[in-house]
Amino acid sequence: MVTVALGSTLSTAILDRNTPLLDGVIAMVLLVLLQFAVTWTMVRRPSLHRLIRADPVLLLAGGELRPESLRRERITDDEVLQAIRDSGGRTLADADAVFLQSDGSMAVIAREG
């Protein structure tokens, strides 16, 4: 997330003639400092770590989708199926479990056999 924000800020500072270069540099420095502050705080305060970072969420178990988890996380069936395909499967039955990770990626546990 911070990488995208840094890239966007840098491109605006370089390409937009209405934005002074100093403003772009200040914005980038602030983003880096904010990221450092959040990371530093998360390492030293486990309670804040749990507040800032999400726990993994089980989206599929035993080849069966968990509709309540999908709805809560705003994930579609097709997105889960795409993650299974990306991991080498073809259908929902090819996965034993699918987790939504805290970084937004999906981890697929392939069914054995």
C-alpha positions, 0 to 999 in steps of 0.5 A: 500500500505504501509503495503504491502511495509513494509511486503515485506521489513521485509521479505527481511530483515529476509529471504535474507542472502545478505541483512544486517538487518540494511539495512532492519530496515533503509528501514522500518523506511524510509517507516514509515517516508514517510507515516507519512510525506505524511499523515501530508501534506495531512491533512494540505494542502487540495490542495495536498490531492486532488492531492494525493487521487483520487475521487470516480468514477461512473462505473455503473449507473441505471444498465448500465455500463459507458464504458468511466469510465471503460476504463479510470480506467482500470476496466473490466466488469467482475470486476464490476460484481464480486463486485456486486456478492460480495455484494449479487447481481447476475447481473448488473441490481441488482445494482443501482450504482457502484463506484470505491473508492479512495482505489481501492475497489468498493462500490455497491449501490443495486437496491431497489425492 
